[in-house]
Amino acid sequence: MKKIYYEKIGRKYVPAAEYSSEFFDSFSQGTHLVMCYPGGQSRRYNIDPNYAAMIAAGKVAADEITRAIHRASELKPQSTPITEGQRKAWNKLSKEFGTERFGLQHSSARALAEAGVNAMMIEADKLMTNPAIKKAYDHFLLVAALTKD
């Protein structure tokens, strides 16, 4: 939606400002951070992603990432109708496994990737609380900025 705002100068109304929701809500190419909180929001454009911390967290958090992906990939029953034979087989499986039964549906590849990324973000946050790691990362950003084409 585009709106033009006018201002009265003397006896005439003159265009003073223009607002476009399409332009305002668009993002240019790059990495951007949008934060929403009660009473407002903030946007930071073209920030440097925390690659060094992400890579370090990936190395340190390999076990936790594996566990997160394993949890996210557990099989679950679908909500689609099943045949009578499938129902009988499911009931037999449920009876045999009891409360520890596994379902028959797994998460999407996207959900598995998000589980891994979330685990990495948690580990990156933990790493960045160490002053030595934070200082090394700041040095990395400086060298990366100085060598950028």
C-alpha positions as CSV (number, residue, x, y, z in Angstrom):
1,M,0.0,0.0,0.0
2,K,1.4,3.4,-1.0
3,K,0.4,6.6,0.8
4,I,1.3,10.2,0.2
5,Y,1.2,12.6,3.1
6,Y,0.6,16.3,2.5
7,E,1.5,19.4,4.4
8,K,-0.4,22.7,4.3
9,I,1.8,25.6,3.2
10,G,-0.1,28.8,3.0
11,R,-3.3,27.9,1.2
12,K,-2.0,24.9,-0.7
13,Y,-1.3,21.2,0.3
14,V,2.1,20.1,-0.9
15,P,3.4,16.5,-0.8
16,A,5.6,16.1,2.2
17,A,6.3,12.4,2.6
18,E,5.6,9.1,1.0
19,Y,5.0,5.7,2.7
20,S,5.0,2.3,1.0
21,S,4.4,-0.8,3.0
22,E,6.0,-3.0,0.3
23,F,9.2,-0.9,0.3
24,F,9.3,-0.7,4.1
25,D,8.9,-4.4,4.6
26,S,11.4,-5.4,1.9
27,F,14.9,-6.6,2.5
28,S,18.0,-6.1,0.3
29,Q,20.4,-8.8,-0.4
30,G,22.5,-9.7,2.6
31,T,22.2,-11.0,6.2
32,H,19.7,-9.1,8.3
33,L,18.5,-9.3,11.9
34,V,14.9,-8.5,12.9
35,M,14.0,-8.4,16.6
36,C,10.3,-8.1,17.7
37,Y,9.5,-7.4,21.3
38,P,6.6,-6.0,23.3
39,G,6.0,-2.4,22.1
40,G,8.2,-2.4,19.1
41,Q,10.8,-4.0,16.8
42,S,14.2,-3.3,15.5
43,R,16.0,-4.2,12.3
44,R,19.7,-4.3,11.6
45,Y,20.7,-4.6,8.0
46,N,23.7,-6.2,6.4
47,I,25.2,-7.7,9.6
48,D,28.1,-10.1,9.6
49,P,26.9,-13.6,10.5
50,N,28.8,-15.3,13.3
51,Y,30.5,-17.9,11.1
52,A,33.5,-18.5,13.4
53,A,31.3,-19.2,16.4
54,M,29.0,-21.3,14.3
55,I,31.9,-23.5,13.0
56,A,33.4,-23.8,16.4
57,A,30.0,-24.7,17.9
58,G,29.5,-27.3,15.2
59,K,32.8,-28.9,16.2
60,V,32.2,-28.7,19.9
61,A,28.5,-29.6,19.8
62,A,28.6,-32.5,17.4
63,D,27.3,-34.9,20.1
64,E,24.5,-32.5,21.1
65,I,23.6,-31.9,17.4
66,T,23.4,-35.6,16.9
67,R,21.1,-36.0,19.9
68,A,18.9,-33.1,18.7
69,I,18.6,-34.6,15.2
70,H,17.9,-38.0,16.7
71,R,15.1,-36.6,18.9
72,A,13.6,-34.6,16.0
73,S,13.7,-37.6,13.7
74,E,11.7,-40.0,15.9
75,L,8.9,-41.7,14.1
76,K,5.3,-40.7,14.9
77,P,1.9,-42.0,13.7
78,Q,0.4,-40.0,10.8
79,S,-2.9,-38.3,11.1
80,T,-4.1,-39.9,7.8
81,P,-6.6,-42.8,8.0
82,I,-5.1,-46.2,8.1
83,T,-6.4,-49.5,6.9
84,E,-7.8,-52.2,9.2
85,G,-4.7,-54.3,8.7
86,Q,-2.5,-51.4,9.5
87,R,-4.6,-50.7,12.6
88,K,-4.2,-54.3,13.8
89,A,-0.5,-54.3,13.1
90,W,-0.1,-51.0,15.0
91,N,-2.1,-52.3,18.0
92,K,0.2,-55.4,18.0
93,L,3.3,-53.3,17.8
94,S,2.0,-51.0,20.6
95,K,1.2,-54.0,22.7
96,E,4.7,-55.5,22.2
97,F,6.6,-52.3,22.8
98,G,4.3,-50.8,25.4
99,T,5.0,-47.2,26.4
100,E,8.4,-47.3,24.6
101,R,6.9,-47.8,21.1
102,F,8.1,-45.8,18.2
103,G,5.8,-44.3,15.6
104,L,5.7,-44.6,11.9
105,Q,6.4,-41.0,10.6
106,H,9.6,-39.1,10.7
107,S,10.3,-35.4,10.6
108,S,11.2,-33.5,7.4
109,A,14.7,-32.9,6.4
110,R,14.1,-29.2,7.1
111,A,13.0,-29.9,10.7
112,L,16.1,-32.1,11.2
113,A,18.4,-29.3,9.9
114,E,16.7,-26.7,12.1
115,A,17.2,-29.0,15.1
116,G,20.9,-29.1,14.3
117,V,21.1,-25.4,13.7
118,N,19.3,-24.7,17.0
119,A,21.8,-26.9,18.9
120,M,24.6,-25.1,17.2
121,M,23.2,-21.7,18.2
122,I,22.9,-22.8,21.8
123,E,26.5,-24.0,21.8
124,A,27.7,-20.8,20.0
125,D,26.1,-18.7,22.7
126,K,27.8,-20.8,25.4
127,L,31.2,-20.4,23.6
128,M,30.9,-16.6,23.3
129,T,30.5,-16.2,27.1
130,N,34.3,-17.1,27.3
131,P,36.2,-13.8,27.1
132,A,39.2,-15.5,25.3
133,I,36.9,-16.9,22.6
134,K,35.0,-13.6,22.3
135,K,38.3,-11.7,21.8
136,A,39.6,-14.3,19.3
137,Y,36.3,-13.9,17.4
138,D,36.6,-10.1,17.4
139,H,40.1,-10.5,15.9
140,F,38.7,-12.8,13.3
141,L,36.1,-10.2,12.3
142,L,38.8,-7.5,12.1
143,V,41.0,-9.7,9.8
144,A,38.0,-10.7,7.7
145,A,37.0,-7.1,7.3
146,L,40.5,-6.0,6.4
147,T,40.8,-8.7,3.7
148,K,37.4,-8.4,2.2
149,D,37.4,-7.7,-1.5
